[in-house]
Amino acid sequence: MDEWLRSARDAIAGAAGVRAEELELSPAEERNLLDLARVAAHTSGERTNAPLVCYLLGLAAAKSEVGLDSLADAVTAE
């Protein structure tokens, strides 16, 4: 996680009242999200869908027991 993203994570954690460590992204999660964003931008033809689908993925992950990989696969599976 680069310095800008770490700073954003810390600000989000503070605003949400959670520990920053709870929002830590593993290298695998970073790759998964970036791959999903790439697929969303290229497949949909709308770059704005990339951050929105990642947000939806985060919402689903927070509200379910399904892992990030499986949720991302649901979008990218053909």
PDB file as gemmi writes it, atoms N, CA and C in Angstrom:
CRYST1    1.000    1.000    1.000  90.00  90.00  90.00 P 1                      
ATOM      1  N   MET A   1       0.864  -1.167   0.000  1.00  0.00           N  
ATOM      2  CA  MET A   1       0.000   0.000   0.000  1.00  0.00           C  
ATOM      3  C   MET A   1       0.909   1.228   0.000  1.00  0.00           C  
ATOM      4  N   ASP A   2       0.696   2.108  -0.972  1.00  0.00           N  
ATOM      5  CA  ASP A   2       1.546   3.292  -1.047  1.00  0.00           C  
ATOM      6  C   ASP A   2       1.128   4.331   0.000  1.00  0.00           C  
ATOM      7  N   GLU A   3       1.931   5.361   0.115  1.00  0.00           N  
ATOM      8  CA  GLU A   3       1.734   6.366   1.176  1.00  0.00           C  
ATOM      9  C   GLU A   3       0.388   7.085   1.049  1.00  0.00           C  
ATOM     10  N   TRP A   4      -0.012   7.449  -0.186  1.00  0.00           N  
ATOM     11  CA  TRP A   4      -1.284   8.145  -0.361  1.00  0.00           C  
ATOM     12  C   TRP A   4      -2.444   7.263   0.066  1.00  0.00           C  
ATOM     13  N   LEU A   5      -2.425   5.996  -0.356  1.00  0.00           N  
ATOM     14  CA  LEU A   5      -3.504   5.080  -0.013  1.00  0.00           C  
ATOM     15  C   LEU A   5      -3.524   4.801   1.487  1.00  0.00           C  
ATOM     16  N   ARG A   6      -2.362   4.698   2.094  1.00  0.00           N  
ATOM     17  CA  ARG A   6      -2.282   4.479   3.545  1.00  0.00           C  
ATOM     18  C   ARG A   6      -2.893   5.677   4.286  1.00  0.00           C  
ATOM     19  N   SER A   7      -2.592   6.879   3.806  1.00  0.00           N  
ATOM     20  CA  SER A   7      -3.144   8.089   4.413  1.00  0.00           C  
ATOM     21  C   SER A   7      -4.665   8.132   4.257  1.00  0.00           C  
ATOM     22  N   ALA A   8      -5.154   7.769   3.071  1.00  0.00           N  
ATOM     23  CA  ALA A   8      -6.599   7.726   2.828  1.00  0.00           C  
ATOM     24  C   ALA A   8      -7.249   6.678   3.732  1.00  0.00           C  
ATOM     25  N   ARG A   9      -6.614   5.510   3.842  1.00  0.00           N  
ATOM     26  CA  ARG A   9      -7.119   4.459   4.722  1.00  0.00           C  
ATOM     27  C   ARG A   9      -7.234   4.951   6.158  1.00  0.00           C  
ATOM     28  N   ASP A  10      -6.201   5.639   6.621  1.00  0.00           N  
ATOM     29  CA  ASP A  10      -6.205   6.148   7.993  1.00  0.00           C  
ATOM     30  C   ASP A  10      -7.327   7.169   8.199  1.00  0.00           C  
ATOM     31  N   ALA A  11      -7.536   8.045   7.223  1.00  0.00           N  
ATOM     32  CA  ALA A  11      -8.605   9.041   7.328  1.00  0.00           C  
ATOM     33  C   ALA A  11      -9.979   8.365   7.329  1.00  0.00           C  
ATOM     34  N   ILE A  12     -10.154   7.367   6.472  1.00  0.00           N  
ATOM     35  CA  ILE A  12     -11.426   6.631   6.420  1.00  0.00           C  
ATOM     36  C   ILE A  12     -11.660   5.893   7.732  1.00  0.00           C  
ATOM     37  N   ALA A  13     -10.630   5.258   8.251  1.00  0.00           N  
ATOM     38  CA  ALA A  13     -10.751   4.542   9.516  1.00  0.00           C  
ATOM     39  C   ALA A  13     -11.147   5.502  10.633  1.00  0.00           C  
ATOM     40  N   GLY A  14     -10.519   6.655  10.672  1.00  0.00           N  
ATOM     41  CA  GLY A  14     -10.855   7.646  11.690  1.00  0.00           C  
ATOM     42  C   GLY A  14     -12.291   8.111  11.586  1.00  0.00           C  
ATOM     43  N   ALA A  15     -12.739   8.370  10.369  1.00  0.00           N  
ATOM     44  CA  ALA A  15     -14.115   8.823  10.166  1.00  0.00           C  
ATOM     45  C   ALA A  15     -15.126   7.735  10.500  1.00  0.00           C  
ATOM     46  N   ALA A  16     -14.741   6.469  10.270  1.00  0.00           N  
ATOM     47  CA  ALA A  16     -15.642   5.340  10.528  1.00  0.00           C  
ATOM     48  C   ALA A  16     -15.567   4.854  11.967  1.00  0.00           C  
ATOM     49  N   GLY A  17     -14.560   5.310  12.698  1.00  0.00           N  
ATOM     50  CA  GLY A  17     -14.403   4.863  14.083  1.00  0.00           C  
ATOM     51  C   GLY A  17     -13.898   3.435  14.204  1.00  0.00           C  
ATOM     52  N   VAL A  18     -13.071   3.012  13.231  1.00  0.00           N  
ATOM     53  CA  VAL A  18     -12.479   1.679  13.287  1.00  0.00           C  
ATOM     54  C   VAL A  18     -10.963   1.803  13.276  1.00  0.00           C  
ATOM     55  N   ARG A  19     -10.290   0.740  13.670  1.00  0.00           N  
ATOM     56  CA  ARG A  19      -8.827   0.741  13.640  1.00  0.00           C  
ATOM     57  C   ARG A  19      -8.358   0.668  12.193  1.00  0.00           C  
ATOM     58  N   ALA A  20      -7.336   1.410  11.854  1.00  0.00           N  
ATOM     59  CA  ALA A  20      -6.800   1.427  10.484  1.00  0.00           C  
ATOM     60  C   ALA A  20      -6.391   0.027  10.034  1.00  0.00           C  
ATOM     61  N   GLU A  21      -5.887  -0.785  10.947  1.00  0.00           N  
ATOM     62  CA  GLU A  21      -5.460  -2.138  10.614  1.00  0.00           C  
ATOM     63  C   GLU A  21      -6.612  -2.990  10.078  1.00  0.00           C  
ATOM     64  N   GLU A  22      -7.841  -2.653  10.462  1.00  0.00           N  
ATOM     65  CA  GLU A  22      -9.001  -3.397   9.971  1.00  0.00           C  
ATOM     66  C   GLU A  22      -9.242  -3.136   8.487  1.00  0.00           C  
ATOM     67  N   LEU A  23      -8.673  -2.076   7.961  1.00  0.00           N  
ATOM     68  CA  LEU A  23      -8.856  -1.709   6.560  1.00  0.00           C  
ATOM     69  C   LEU A  23      -7.613  -1.995   5.720  1.00  0.00           C  
ATOM     70  N   GLU A  24      -6.679  -2.726   6.282  1.00  0.00           N  
ATOM     71  CA  GLU A  24      -5.440  -3.053   5.573  1.00  0.00           C  
ATOM     72  C   GLU A  24      -5.734  -3.983   4.399  1.00  0.00           C  
ATOM     73  N   LEU A  25      -5.180  -3.662   3.250  1.00  0.00           N  
ATOM     74  CA  LEU A  25      -5.313  -4.515   2.067  1.00  0.00           C  
ATOM     75  C   LEU A  25      -4.056  -5.361   1.913  1.00  0.00           C  
ATOM     76  N   SER A  26      -4.247  -6.642   1.717  1.00  0.00           N  
ATOM     77  CA  SER A  26      -3.107  -7.511   1.435  1.00  0.00           C  
ATOM     78  C   SER A  26      -2.688  -7.288  -0.019  1.00  0.00           C  
ATOM     79  N   PRO A  27      -1.476  -7.683  -0.378  1.00  0.00           N  
ATOM     80  CA  PRO A  27      -1.075  -7.570  -1.785  1.00  0.00           C  
ATOM     81  C   PRO A  27      -2.037  -8.317  -2.719  1.00  0.00           C  
ATOM     82  N   ALA A  28      -2.533  -9.460  -2.300  1.00  0.00           N  
ATOM     83  CA  ALA A  28      -3.483 -10.221  -3.126  1.00  0.00           C  
ATOM     84  C   ALA A  28      -4.792  -9.449  -3.295  1.00  0.00           C  
ATOM     85  N   GLU A  29      -5.263  -8.816  -2.234  1.00  0.00           N  
ATOM     86  CA  GLU A  29      -6.497  -8.023  -2.321  1.00  0.00           C  
ATOM     87  C   GLU A  29      -6.300  -6.816  -3.234  1.00  0.00           C  
ATOM     88  N   GLU A  30      -5.146  -6.173  -3.126  1.00  0.00           N  
ATOM     89  CA  GLU A  30      -4.854  -5.046  -4.013  1.00  0.00           C  
ATOM     90  C   GLU A  30      -4.890  -5.488  -5.476  1.00  0.00           C  
ATOM     91  N   ARG A  31      -4.237  -6.610  -5.783  1.00  0.00           N  
ATOM     92  CA  ARG A  31      -4.223  -7.118  -7.158  1.00  0.00           C  
ATOM     93  C   ARG A  31      -5.636  -7.449  -7.624  1.00  0.00           C  
ATOM     94  N   ASN A  32      -6.406  -8.107  -6.759  1.00  0.00           N  
ATOM     95  CA  ASN A  32      -7.771  -8.481  -7.102  1.00  0.00           C  
ATOM     96  C   ASN A  32      -8.629  -7.260  -7.433  1.00  0.00           C  
ATOM     97  N   LEU A  33      -8.538  -6.248  -6.587  1.00  0.00           N  
ATOM     98  CA  LEU A  33      -9.331  -5.035  -6.809  1.00  0.00           C  
ATOM     99  C   LEU A  33      -8.890  -4.300  -8.071  1.00  0.00           C  
ATOM    100  N   LEU A  34      -7.590  -4.230  -8.298  1.00  0.00           N  
ATOM    101  CA  LEU A  34      -7.095  -3.566  -9.499  1.00  0.00           C  
ATOM    102  C   LEU A  34      -7.486  -4.336 -10.757  1.00  0.00           C  
ATOM    103  N   ASP A  35      -7.438  -5.670 -10.690  1.00  0.00           N  
ATOM    104  CA  ASP A  35      -7.882  -6.471 -11.831  1.00  0.00           C  
ATOM    105  C   ASP A  35      -9.367  -6.269 -12.084  1.00  0.00           C  
ATOM    106  N   LEU A  36     -10.156  -6.257 -11.008  1.00  0.00           N  
ATOM    107  CA  LEU A  36     -11.588  -6.056 -11.157  1.00  0.00           C  
ATOM    108  C   LEU A  36     -11.877  -4.678 -11.760  1.00  0.00           C  
ATOM    109  N   ALA A  37     -11.175  -3.666 -11.289  1.00  0.00           N  
ATOM    110  CA  ALA A  37     -11.362  -2.316 -11.822  1.00  0.00           C  
ATOM    111  C   ALA A  37     -10.999  -2.260 -13.305  1.00  0.00           C  
ATOM    112  N   ARG A  38      -9.923  -2.929 -13.674  1.00  0.00           N  
ATOM    113  CA  ARG A  38      -9.503  -2.963 -15.082  1.00  0.00           C  
ATOM    114  C   ARG A  38     -10.575  -3.630 -15.942  1.00  0.00           C  
ATOM    115  N   VAL A  39     -11.063  -4.773 -15.492  1.00  0.00           N  
ATOM    116  CA  VAL A  39     -12.098  -5.496 -16.240  1.00  0.00           C  
ATOM    117  C   VAL A  39     -13.355  -4.632 -16.362  1.00  0.00           C  
ATOM    118  N   ALA A  40     -13.757  -4.022 -15.255  1.00  0.00           N  
ATOM    119  CA  ALA A  40     -14.967  -3.188 -15.276  1.00  0.00           C  
ATOM    120  C   ALA A  40     -14.819  -2.031 -16.255  1.00  0.00           C  
ATOM    121  N   ALA A  41     -13.685  -1.379 -16.232  1.00  0.00           N  
ATOM    122  CA  ALA A  41     -13.478  -0.226 -17.115  1.00  0.00           C  
ATOM    123  C   ALA A  41     -13.460  -0.632 -18.581  1.00  0.00           C  
ATOM    124  N   HIS A  42     -12.808  -1.731 -18.882  1.00  0.00           N  
ATOM    125  CA  HIS A  42     -12.667  -2.142 -20.279  1.00  0.00           C  
ATOM    126  C   HIS A  42     -13.897  -2.867 -20.806  1.00  0.00           C  
ATOM    127  N   THR A  43     -14.494  -3.714 -19.993  1.00  0.00           N  
ATOM    128  CA  THR A  43     -15.636  -4.504 -20.440  1.00  0.00           C  
ATOM    129  C   THR A  43     -16.894  -3.655 -20.573  1.00  0.00           C  
ATOM    130  N   SER A  44     -17.094  -2.763 -19.628  1.00  0.00           N  
ATOM    131  CA  SER A  44     -18.318  -1.964 -19.635  1.00  0.00           C  
ATOM    132  C   SER A  44     -18.233  -0.778 -20.597  1.00  0.00           C  
ATOM    133  N   GLY A  45     -17.009  -0.376 -20.921  1.00  0.00           N  
ATOM    134  CA  GLY A  45     -16.846   0.793 -21.771  1.00  0.00           C  
ATOM    135  C   GLY A  45     -16.948   2.107 -21.014  1.00  0.00           C  
ATOM    136  N   GLU A  46     -17.148   2.022 -19.720  1.00  0.00           N  
ATOM    137  CA  GLU A  46     -17.247   3.221 -18.870  1.00  0.00           C  
ATOM    138  C   GLU A  46     -16.225   3.129 -17.747  1.00  0.00           C  
ATOM    139  N   ARG A  47     -15.218   3.977 -17.784  1.00  0.00           N  
ATOM    140  CA  ARG A  47     -14.180   3.957 -16.746  1.00  0.00           C  
ATOM    141  C   ARG A  47     -14.763   4.208 -15.361  1.00  0.00           C  
ATOM    142  N   THR A  48     -15.847   4.960 -15.292  1.00  0.00           N  
ATOM    143  CA  THR A  48     -16.442   5.271 -13.986  1.00  0.00           C  
ATOM    144  C   THR A  48     -17.007   4.028 -13.302  1.00  0.00           C  
ATOM    145  N   ASN A  49     -17.231   2.959 -14.042  1.00  0.00           N  
ATOM    146  CA  ASN A  49     -17.724   1.732 -13.418  1.00  0.00           C  
ATOM    147  C   ASN A  49     -16.656   1.047 -12.558  1.00  0.00           C  
ATOM    148  N   ALA A  50     -15.393   1.319 -12.816  1.00  0.00           N  
ATOM    149  CA  ALA A  50     -14.313   0.671 -12.067  1.00  0.00           C  
ATOM    150  C   ALA A  50     -14.385   0.968 -10.561  1.00  0.00           C  
ATOM    151  N   PRO A  51     -14.395   2.227 -10.142  1.00  0.00           N  
ATOM    152  CA  PRO A  51     -14.472   2.464  -8.700  1.00  0.00           C  
ATOM    153  C   PRO A  51     -15.823   2.062  -8.120  1.00  0.00           C  
ATOM    154  N   LEU A  52     -16.869   2.174  -8.926  1.00  0.00           N  
ATOM    155  CA  LEU A  52     -18.195   1.839  -8.408  1.00  0.00           C  
ATOM    156  C   LEU A  52     -18.338   0.348  -8.144  1.00  0.00           C  
ATOM    157  N   VAL A  53     -17.818  -0.490  -9.051  1.00  0.00           N  
ATOM    158  CA  VAL A  53     -17.915  -1.929  -8.811  1.00  0.00           C  
ATOM    159  C   VAL A  53     -17.031  -2.343  -7.632  1.00  0.00           C  
ATOM    160  N   CYS A  54     -15.897  -1.678  -7.448  1.00  0.00           N  
ATOM    161  CA  CYS A  54     -15.053  -1.972  -6.284  1.00  0.00           C  
ATOM    162  C   CYS A  54     -15.767  -1.581  -4.994  1.00  0.00           C  
ATOM    163  N   TYR A  55     -16.492  -0.487  -5.028  1.00  0.00           N  
ATOM    164  CA  TYR A  55     -17.280  -0.082  -3.863  1.00  0.00           C  
ATOM    165  C   TYR A  55     -18.362  -1.119  -3.571  1.00  0.00           C  
ATOM    166  N   LEU A  56     -19.070  -1.569  -4.613  1.00  0.00           N  
ATOM    167  CA  LEU A  56     -20.099  -2.596  -4.429  1.00  0.00           C  
ATOM    168  C   LEU A  56     -19.494  -3.876  -3.857  1.00  0.00           C  
ATOM    169  N   LEU A  57     -18.322  -4.225  -4.332  1.00  0.00           N  
ATOM    170  CA  LEU A  57     -17.631  -5.401  -3.820  1.00  0.00           C  
ATOM    171  C   LEU A  57     -17.332  -5.240  -2.331  1.00  0.00           C  
ATOM    172  N   GLY A  58     -16.876  -4.063  -1.947  1.00  0.00           N  
ATOM    173  CA  GLY A  58     -16.602  -3.796  -0.536  1.00  0.00           C  
ATOM    174  C   GLY A  58     -17.845  -3.878   0.325  1.00  0.00           C  
ATOM    175  N   LEU A  59     -18.952  -3.339  -0.178  1.00  0.00           N  
ATOM    176  CA  LEU A  59     -20.217  -3.436   0.556  1.00  0.00           C  
ATOM    177  C   LEU A  59     -20.622  -4.889   0.743  1.00  0.00           C  
ATOM    178  N   ALA A  60     -20.548  -5.662  -0.330  1.00  0.00           N  
ATOM    179  CA  ALA A  60     -20.925  -7.071  -0.256  1.00  0.00           C  
ATOM    180  C   ALA A  60     -20.017  -7.837   0.703  1.00  0.00           C  
ATOM    181  N   ALA A  61     -18.726  -7.559   0.649  1.00  0.00           N  
ATOM    182  CA  ALA A  61     -17.779  -8.242   1.536  1.00  0.00           C  
ATOM    183  C   ALA A  61     -18.063  -7.918   3.004  1.00  0.00           C  
ATOM    184  N   ALA A  62     -18.448  -6.679   3.272  1.00  0.00           N  
ATOM    185  CA  ALA A  62     -18.726  -6.270   4.646  1.00  0.00           C  
ATOM    186  C   ALA A  62     -20.020  -6.880   5.177  1.00  0.00           C  
ATOM    187  N   LYS A  63     -20.948  -7.205   4.290  1.00  0.00           N  
ATOM    188  CA  LYS A  63     -22.265  -7.678   4.709  1.00  0.00           C  
ATOM    189  C   LYS A  63     -22.428  -9.187   4.563  1.00  0.00           C  
ATOM    190  N   SER A  64     -21.372  -9.876   4.156  1.00  0.00           N  
ATOM    191  CA  SER A  64     -21.497 -11.314   3.942  1.00  0.00           C  
ATOM    192  C   SER A  64     -20.247 -12.020   4.456  1.00  0.00           C  
ATOM    193  N   GLU A  65     -20.287 -13.321   4.378  1.00  0.00           N  
ATOM    194  CA  GLU A  65     -19.136 -14.143   4.743  1.00  0.00           C  
ATOM    195  C   GLU A  65     -18.357 -14.585   3.504  1.00  0.00           C  
ATOM    196  N   VAL A  66     -18.750 -14.075   2.340  1.00  0.00           N  
ATOM    197  CA  VAL A  66     -18.110 -14.459   1.084  1.00  0.00           C  
ATOM    198  C   VAL A  66     -16.802 -13.680   0.933  1.00  0.00           C  
ATOM    199  N   GLY A  67     -15.757 -14.366   0.527  1.00  0.00           N  
ATOM    200  CA  GLY A  67     -14.446 -13.742   0.378  1.00  0.00           C  
ATOM    201  C   GLY A  67     -14.347 -12.837  -0.838  1.00  0.00           C  
ATOM    202  N   LEU A  68     -13.393 -11.947  -0.779  1.00  0.00           N  
ATOM    203  CA  LEU A  68     -13.156 -10.988  -1.855  1.00  0.00           C  
ATOM    204  C   LEU A  68     -12.925 -11.678  -3.191  1.00  0.00           C  
ATOM    205  N   ASP A  69     -12.138 -12.753  -3.192  1.00  0.00           N  
ATOM    206  CA  ASP A  69     -11.862 -13.476  -4.439  1.00  0.00           C  
ATOM    207  C   ASP A  69     -13.145 -13.986  -5.077  1.00  0.00           C  
ATOM    208  N   SER A  70     -14.002 -14.598  -4.284  1.00  0.00           N  
ATOM    209  CA  SER A  70     -15.246 -15.153  -4.820  1.00  0.00           C  
ATOM    210  C   SER A  70     -16.164 -14.064  -5.336  1.00  0.00           C  
ATOM    211  N   LEU A  71     -16.216 -12.956  -4.634  1.00  0.00           N  
ATOM    212  CA  LEU A  71     -17.071 -11.845  -5.078  1.00  0.00           C  
ATOM    213  C   LEU A  71     -16.548 -11.249  -6.379  1.00  0.00           C  
ATOM    214  N   ALA A  72     -15.235 -11.094  -6.484  1.00  0.00           N  
ATOM    215  CA  ALA A  72     -14.655 -10.568  -7.715  1.00  0.00           C  
ATOM    216  C   ALA A  72     -14.883 -11.549  -8.861  1.00  0.00           C  
ATOM    217  N   ASP A  73     -14.768 -12.852  -8.575  1.00  0.00           N  
ATOM    218  CA  ASP A  73     -15.005 -13.866  -9.601  1.00  0.00           C  
ATOM    219  C   ASP A  73     -16.430 -13.813 -10.131  1.00  0.00           C  
ATOM    220  N   ALA A  74     -17.370 -13.460  -9.266  1.00  0.00           N  
ATOM    221  CA  ALA A  74     -18.774 -13.378  -9.695  1.00  0.00           C  
ATOM    222  C   ALA A  74     -18.947 -12.330 -10.780  1.00  0.00           C  
ATOM    223  N   VAL A  75     -18.131 -11.296 -10.753  1.00  0.00           N  
ATOM    224  CA  VAL A  75     -18.218 -10.221 -11.746  1.00  0.00           C  
ATOM    225  C   VAL A  75     -17.444 -10.570 -13.000  1.00  0.00           C  
ATOM    226  N   THR A  76     -16.292 -11.201 -12.822  1.00  0.00           N  
ATOM    227  CA  THR A  76     -15.410 -11.421 -13.964  1.00  0.00           C  
ATOM    228  C   THR A  76     -15.631 -12.750 -14.663  1.00  0.00           C  
ATOM    229  N   ALA A  77     -16.369 -13.675 -14.040  1.00  0.00           N  
ATOM    230  CA  ALA A  77     -16.615 -14.988 -14.665  1.00  0.00           C  
ATOM    231  C   ALA A  77     -17.472 -14.823 -15.912  1.00  0.00           C  
ATOM    232  N   GLU A  78     -17.138 -15.569 -16.907  1.00  0.00           N  
ATOM    233  CA  GLU A  78     -17.913 -15.495 -18.150  1.00  0.00           C  
ATOM    234  C   GLU A  78     -18.782 -16.704 -18.304  1.00  0.00           C  
TER     235      GLU A  78                                                      
END                                                                             
